[in-house]
Amino acid sequence: MQRRCLRTQTADTLWYSNAFTSDLSVSKKDRVVLRFNDAAADMKVWLNGKEAGVQTGAGSLALDVTGLIEARGANQLVVRAEADT
């Protein structure tokens, strides 16, 4: 799996970007879930340019990205996390 990561931060906002290549074998009954433990108070997640989900309030976050991920190819994950002010 190839990876390239970028992380930038301002006073209240953290941006995370990760380009990766996937080699998953996914059947029609399988689901691909992206999990975040202890997510920031306000968080937005995109996968391959499409919104995967939003978190309002701190806690765990699980996103079903089955329809967004390229199972056998290049993917781009972007996360914006806002500090709880």
Buried (B, 14 or more C-beta within 10 A) or exposed (E): EEEEEEEEEEEEEBEBBBBBEBEEEEEEEEEBEBEBEEBBBBBBBBBBEEEBBEBEEEEEBEBEBEEBBBEEEEBBBBBBBBEEE
